[in-house]
Amino acid sequence: MVGRMNARERDRFRRGALACTWATVLAGASLAAACADSPPPPPVEPAAPAPSAAADSPSDSANDWLRRGEALVRLGETGNHDAFVQAREVLERCVAREPGSATCQYLLGESCEYTDDEACAARAYTAAIVEAPATAEYYAPLAETYLRFKLYTQAEQVLYEGIRRVPRELENAPAVLGLFRLLAASAQRRGDEQARVEALESGAREIGSDPELDFELGTAYANLEPPRMADAARTLRRFQQRACHDEPLPRYKEPCERAGTLLEALGDVPANVLPPAVAPRSTSEAAATPVRLPAVPNFPERPRVDGDAFTVWGASYALRSRAHRRDVVREGPDRFIAITGYVTKTNLPDAPKCAVHRPGRADPPGCPRPLPTFWLGDSKDAPPSECIRVVGWASNYAQIFEAIRAFDRHVPSQYIDGFWGVSVPDPLPMAGAKLTVRGTYDTAFALAGASRELDTEMGFLSYQSQKVLEPAAELGTLPGVTRRTPVSH
């Protein structure tokens, strides 16, 4: 019988990867930056493999295959994709010899995930939990597998089962708190801010909080309708006290700035006291009941690429995937990617009339200034939840107003936004057009003069250029502005 790794081995083997997983999934680029910028821990090199990972060996026990599989997975986590391919073959042998080995099943799940076999990953992660339901680290990867496909019901069932079963021991506290935070992220993705707050509050009361959770909970309170202003002020001030010193750590720099902006907007609000903690729930009763996990579904197969570009589904799936995130979130000269899709809507028709004027004039006081945006989907009728927001193609409506004048005069041949230096797209994006848009992609955008937003589900594409594949039925314009140029096909 193959035993699972002891606590110290699990901690050494998983801690770094888990920390970056929570930052990427829950906080997007801001809190994940430290993980992305930090080099991986030195790899533990595996013993030199035979020409084939599955070649006959004098030692053919499950323990031997497990050791080889562990070494190959560690090598894969440093960026060697071929190591995951070998690891899967090795770990399948381990499982064949000892199906009850939770460690073999768990590592097989990771190998399947990184070799793009999501159904295999879900089955293996599920088997690992069934064999060792008290192991805190096994639940999050299974829940994340379902979240990549927006299967919120299945993901939350996994998370609730982990919260119900994992013993409340000190070594499990970070992982259990992570389950609460992932539960909150799932609620936010499906648009239930109240459920998000409840999940974060439950985690804080039962396990305690850390600076990241204080920031998440504070912003969640502020985003409720109506906002819980006193609770937001309390948690954000506590976050500042814990993380925002003279020179905060790099991963806290941007959250500290956002917390300061939120607190300034909240004004002088008296902070509520923290509700009393509740006693940790007992896991002994749960341990005596069967493990309740969802049946592994048939995962949808949808195109991820369209020629040299990503589909909307393909880009957003990669954004949610730890195995493929770096395919779409890039830095340096190769930071631009292309996404092909249909413009499902644009906010040009909704531009406030007070903002539609020549550049150089100030908007009147109180005039709203939404950022010019259009949405890309894989079909013309894709709902907003299945679309990627494209920003950065115009800084304000005054720039678009002047661009329209230039387009209709055909002089100059292009119009450069006076604030951002980007070429305003011609034709302007309108619903029904099919475009390939090139730009940088991430869970957040930070453009000069624009309020920062996060979308860990579909992300933002910051515009650099476009190619029109199918024109819209009419030219884009602003309220009260008549175009002079007839549409041409």
C-alpha positions, 0 to 999 in steps of 0.5 A, a space after each residue: 500500500 502506498 501511503 500519502 506524503 506526510 505533512 512536511 513533504 506535502 508542504 514542501 511539494 505543494 506550498 509554492 504552487 498553491 500560493 500562486 494558484 490562489 493569487 492567480 485565480 482570486 486576485 488576478 494580475 495585482 496579487 499574482 504579480 509576485 508569483 509571476 515575477 518570482 523564479 520557480 524553486 530549484 527543481 528536484 531533478 529526477 533520476 535519468 529516465 529510461 528511453 521510455 518512461 514506461 519501459 520495463 524496470 527491475 523494480 516495478 512496485 507502486 512506490 517506485 512508480 510514485 517516486 518517478 512520477 513525483 520527480 517528473 511532476 516537479 520537473 514539469 512544474 519548472 516549465 518542462 511540458 514533456 515531463 508531464 507527458 512522461 509523468 502521466 504514463 508513469 503515474 498511470 502505472 502507479 495507479 494500476 498497481 495501487 488504485 487506492 494511492 491518493 498521492 498517485 491519483 492526485 499527481 496523475 490529475 495534475 499530469 492530465 491537467 497539464 496535458 489537456 485531458 480535463 476529464 482525466 484530471 477530474 476523475 483522478 482528482 476525484 479519486 484522490 479525494 475519495 481515498 484521502 478526504 481529509 487532505 486539504 490540498 486535494 479539493 482546490 484543483 478539482 474545483 478549479 477544473 470545474 470553474 475553468 468550464 464555468 460549472 459553478 454548481 459542481 465546483 461549489 459542491 467540491 468546495 463545500 465538501 472540502 470545508 465540511 471534511 478537512 480537519 481544523 488543524 493548524 497545518 490545514 488552515 491556509 488550505 481551508 481558508 483558500 477553499 473559502 476564498 475560492 468559494 467566494 470567487 465562484 460566487 462572484 463569477 456567477 454574479 452573486 456578491 452576497 454569497 461572495 461576502 458570506 463565503 469570505 466572512 465564514 472563512 474569516 470567522 472560522 479560520 482567521 484572516 490574512 491581508 489578502 482576505 481583508 482586502 477581498 472582503 473590504 472590496 466585496 463590502 464596498 461592491 454590495 448593493 447597497 454597500 456595507 460602508 462601515 464594514 468596508 472601512 473596517 476591513 480595508 483599514 485593517 488591511 492597510 495596517 497589516 500590509 501598507 507600510 512605508 514600502 509595502 511588499 510588491 504584491 501589496 503595492 497596487 491593492 494598497 493604492 486601491 484600498 486608499 482610493 476606496 477609503 477616500 471615497 467612503 469618507 469618515 465612516 465609523 468602522 464596525 467591530 468584527 462580529 464574534 468568531 464562531 467555533 470551528 465546525 466539527 469534522 468527525 461527523 462528516 468523516 463517518 459519511 460517504 464522500 459527496 462529490 459530483 459525477 465527472 461530466 462530459 466537458 464541452 469541446 469548443 475551438 480554442 483557436 481560429 487560424 493564428 488567433 484565439 477564439 473568445 472561449 480559447 483566450 478566456 479558458 487559458 486565462 483561467 487555466 494555470 497550465 495555459 495562462 502564460 499562453 495569453 498573459 504575456 510580457 515583453 516584445 511578445 506580449 500581444 495576442 490576437 482574438 477573433 470574434 463578433 462585436 456583440 455590443 458597444 457602449 458608443 450609443 450610450 455615450 452621455 451627451 455631455 461627453 460628446 464634443 470637440 477635444 479641448 472642451 472640459 466635460 461639465 461637472 457631474 458628467 459621467 465618463 464611462 470608458 469606450 468599450 466593445 464586447 467580443 463573443 464567439 457568436 453575434 448573440 453571445 451573452 455578456 458573460 461569454 464575452 471579452 471586453 475590449 478597452 484602450 482603443 479610445 480614451 474618451 468620447 471627445 476623441 471619438 467625436 474628432 475621429 469621426 470628423 477625420 474619418 468622414 473627411 478622409 483626412 488624415 488617413 488615421 486618427 491618433 488619440 491625443 491622450 493614449 497615442 493609439 490609432 482609433 479604429 476605423 471603422 469604429 466597432 459596431 455590433 455584428 462586425 467580425 474582427 480579429 483584435 490584437 492587444 494585451 490580455 489580462 484579468 485587469 486593465 490599468 490605463 491612464 485616466 481610467 478606473 481600474 477593474 478586475 475580471 478574472 472570468 473573461 478578462 480585458 483585451 487592451 487594444 492595439 490594432 484590428 482587422 475587419 473580417 466582416 463589416 457591420 451593417 452600419 458605421 459606428 457613431 455617437 448620439 447626435 452625430 450623423 455620419 457622412 460616409 455611406 457604408 461600403 461592403 
